[in-house]
Amino acid sequence: MVKNRIIISEIFNPAYNLGLEEYLIETGDNILYLWQNDNTIVIGRNQNPYKECNIKKIKEDKVNLVRRRSGGGAVYHDMGNLNFTIISKKHKNNIEENFDLVNRALSYENIKSVFNGRNDLHVDNKKISGNAFFEDEDIFCHHGTMLIDVDMNRLGKYLTASKLKLESKGIDSVKSRVVNLIDIEPNINVEKIIQGFIKAYKEKINNSDIDIEYFDKEKIENNPDIMEKVNRYSSWDWVFGESPKSNMYFEEKFDWGIIDLELDVESGFIKNAKIYTDSIINDNFDELSENLKNIKLKKESLIEKIEETIKDEKIKKDLIKKVNNF
């Protein structure tokens, strides 16, 4: 029997929350799921993290980077953001009904939001919520963000790709003017929006007595079905290996010459590499091109091959420094 449920996650790790979301979808129940991620970048299913994000800054600042199952653009989550997921049986009015629920939740705090016809909710022509959707057999999943008091400086810091030249078949994020709800209604906070969602959902299903279920870390880790999904969302293969095919380039002028590196990347692996240089130092550039093939596109893997192959210490040091800035 299909049940109506309200579920709140009490942990702020994106792999755990996305793993729990996938598990809840598979139950077949109608669910309102509310969750938060701290210090996190989430990219869409068909995006290339190297193109969308500043990978170097993300690693330096220990920011979580995950890929979700749905499409759409890259987003930044912190504790000033609330994520909502609405899971229901698939029918022709899913999106319209879900946005009506979200708008109603905000209306309790005197916030009038409108659906912009793409995937966003706006207030005064500024984006407050990005949304994405996917279907799993006869289940429709709608999840979105709610910008309540997000650190906008960090959002811009991490969602700015490095200067590495990249051509990709993936989907680019659409940049929009965004605003926090706290800038619209100064007395707003995350808990008030949570309560607004709960009230709106109870009205929708006509059940004011429905219990709220909470998931903490222990409850998730004691469920092997959820943890299998958590481990997948945490893996390099999912976050980077699922990136669309792309061509990456970098060119740099050093005091020993100019080097131009071209990489063909597929499923996170370097399928082909070519190095061009006018260096008068006769080093193992052709050998390095060969050694880069069929390795993971990871900074550590690139540095390992440079250290193994390049003999001149100056060239080796400069190339490693360059790679560290990816």
N, C-alpha and C positions, 0 to 999 in steps of 0.2 A: 504493500500500500504506500502510495506517495505521501510524504509528510511535508508540512510547511515548517521551516526552521530558521532561526536567527542565530548566527554563529559569530563570535568575536575572538580573534586571535590575541593572545597576551604576549606574544614574542614579536621581535622586530627584525628578524633575519629574513631576507627576501626569498632565499631558497626554501626555507621552511614554509613561508606563507604561500608561495606559488605551488609547492608540493601539496599542501593542505587544500588549496583551491582545486587542483586537479582531482584529488581524492574525493572532494565533495561533489564535483561534477559527476563522477562515476556512480554516486549513490542513487541518482535519478530523482532526488527530492527537489522541491522548490525551496530555495535558500537565499537569504540575505546574509552575506558574509562581509564583515568589516575588519580591516587589518591595516597595520602601519609598518613601513620599513624605515629604518634609520640609516642615513648616510649611504644612499643607494642610487645607482643608475640602472634603469630597466630599459632594454632595447626591444624593438618589435621583432617578430618572428623572422622577417626577411631583411633585417638590417645588418650592416657591416660595422662592428664596434670600432674598427680603426678609422672609419670615415665619420662616424657620429660623435665619437668621444675623444677626449684627450687622455689616452691610455696612460701616458707617463704620470700625469697629475693624479689620476685615479689610483694608481699603484702607490705613489708617494704618500698620499693622504689616507691610504687604506680604505678606500671607498668600495662598497660592494658593487659588483657588476654582474647582472643576470640578464637572461633572455627569456621573454615570455612566449606563450604559445600563439597569442593573437598577433595580428598585424599592427600597423600604425607606427608612430614615431617614438624616439627616445625621450624618457622623462626622468627627472630627478625627484627622489623621495627623501624627506627627512621627517622629523616628528611633528612638523607643522603641516603635514599633508595627511589626509585620510584616504585610504583606498576602499572602494566598495565593489562588491561583486554580486550580481543578481543572476541566479541560476533558475531556469524554468523550462517547461516544455516548449518546444519550438512551435511558433505559430506566426501568422503574418503581421501581428501587431506588437511583437516583442519589444522592439526599439521604442515605439511610441509610448507604450505603457511604462517602460522602465524610466524614460526621461520624465514622464509625468510624476513618477514616484520620487525621483531626485529633486525635481522642482518643488514638489510639495514639502519634502524634508527641509529645504532651504526657506520655504515661505514661513515656517514657524518662527524663524528669526528675522522676518521682514526683509528677506532677500529675494528679489524677483529675478530669476534666471531664465534664459531662453536658449533653445536648441538652435545652433547656427546652421543646421542643414548638412554639416559635414560630420564631424565626430565630437564636437566641442559644445560645452555650455558657456554662455557669455553673460556677463553683467555689464551694462553700459559699454557694449562693444569690446570688452576685454575678456580674455579667456580665464575661467576659473576652474575648468574641469576638462580633461582630455579623456576620451573613451575609445575602447576597442572591443571587438566582438569576435566570437568564433562559435562554431557548431560542432557538437560531438554526437553523431547519430541523430536522435530526436531531441537532444538537449541544446538549449541556447544559453550561451554564457556572455554576459555583458559586464565588463569591469572598467572602472574609471578612477581617476584621481580627483581630489578636492583640495585646492590650494587654500589653506586657511591662514597659516603663518609661516610659509616656506622661506628659507634663506635664499633670496633671489641671486645674491652674489655667487653663492656656491653653484647654483643652477647653471649660470653662465660660464663659470670656471670649468666645469667638467663636460658640458655639452658643446664644447668648441674643439673640433678636431685639430690635431697637430698639422704642421705645414707639409707633411708627407703628401706627395702627389698620389692620388688614388682614383682609378676608374673602376666603378663597381656597378653590377646589375641589380644591386639591392635597392631597397626603398629608402629615400631620404626623408628625414623629419621635416615637417612643415613648421616654419617658425611663426609664432603668433604673439601678439601683445598679451601678456599675462598680468594678473593682479591677484593679490591675496584677499580673501574675504575680510580679514581684519582691517584692511584699508577701506572697505565699504561699510562695515559694521564693527566699530571698535570694541564692542563687548563680546564679540564672537570668540569661541574657542573650539577645540576638537571635540570635547565631551558634549557640548551643545549640539554639534552637528551629528554626532553619533545618536544622541537621543532623538533628534529629528528624523533620522533614517528609521530608527526602531518604531517610532510613532506612525510614520507614513506606511511602513510595511504592515504593521498590525491593522491599520485601516484598510489597506489593500486586500488582505486576506480575511478581514472581518473576524479577527480573533485577538482580543486585547489581553488574553491570559496566556499567550504562547510563552514558553520558557526560553530563556537565552542560554545558549551553550558556550562555554569558554574553553579554548584550547591553549594550554601552556606547553612549554618545551618538553616536560616529562610525558604528557599525554601523547604528543606527536611521536617522540622517540620510542614509546612503547608500542607503537603501531607500525609493524614492518611494511605494510602496504604504503603508508604515507612516506616512510623513510626511504623506500626505493625511489620515489619520485623526488624527494629532497636531494638525494645524492646525485640524481641526474641533473637537476637544476644547478647544482654546485660544480659540475664537472667542466673542465676545459673543452671537452668534445662538444658539449651543448652550447656553451657561451661563445666560443670562438670557432669551433669546427663546423658549426652550422651556418657560418657566414656565406653569403653568395659569392660566386666566382668573381675575382677582381684582378686588376693589374695594378701593381704598386711600383712607384718610381721614387728614387731620390738622387739628387745630384748635389755634389759638394766640392768646393774648391779648397784644397789644402796647399801648404807651401811645397809639397812634393808633387802636386799635380791635381787634376780634376778627375773625379770618379763619378760614374753614372751607373747606378744599379737598377735593373729592371727585374721584377718578380711577378710571375704568374701564380696566383693563389687560388686554390680550390678546396673547399671543405676544411679550411684552416691549415692546409699543407702547401708548401712551395713545390709546385709541379715543374717549374722551369725558372732558371736564373741566368742572367747575362750581365757581365760587368764590362764597362767600357772605361778606359782611362788613357790619359796622355802622360802618365808618370814615366820618367826616364829610369826609375828604379825597377829592375826586372824581378818582380816578385810573383807569387803563385796566384795571380788573379784568375786565370782560366781554371785552375784546380779548385779555387774557392767557388767559382760558379757551379762546378759539378758537385761539390760537397754540400752546397745549399739545397740541392734538389731532394725532394721527398722528406724534408724535415718539417716539423711543426713551425708555424709562423709565431715563434715565441722569442722574446729578446734573449733569453738564456741560451736557446738553441743556436741562434745566430752568433752570439759571442763565442760559444764553444767552438763553432766551425772556424771562425776568424782566428782564434787562438791556436787551433790545430794546424791551420794552413799557412797563414801569413808569417813570413820570417823576419822582415824588417820591423824592429820594435817601434819605430816612430809611426809607420803606417798602421801597424796593429793597434797601437794606442789610439790613434785618431779615429779609426773605423769603429772601435769599441765605444768610444765616446759618442760617436754619431748614433750608433744603435741604441745606446742608453737614453737618447733623447727622443726615441720613437714615442 
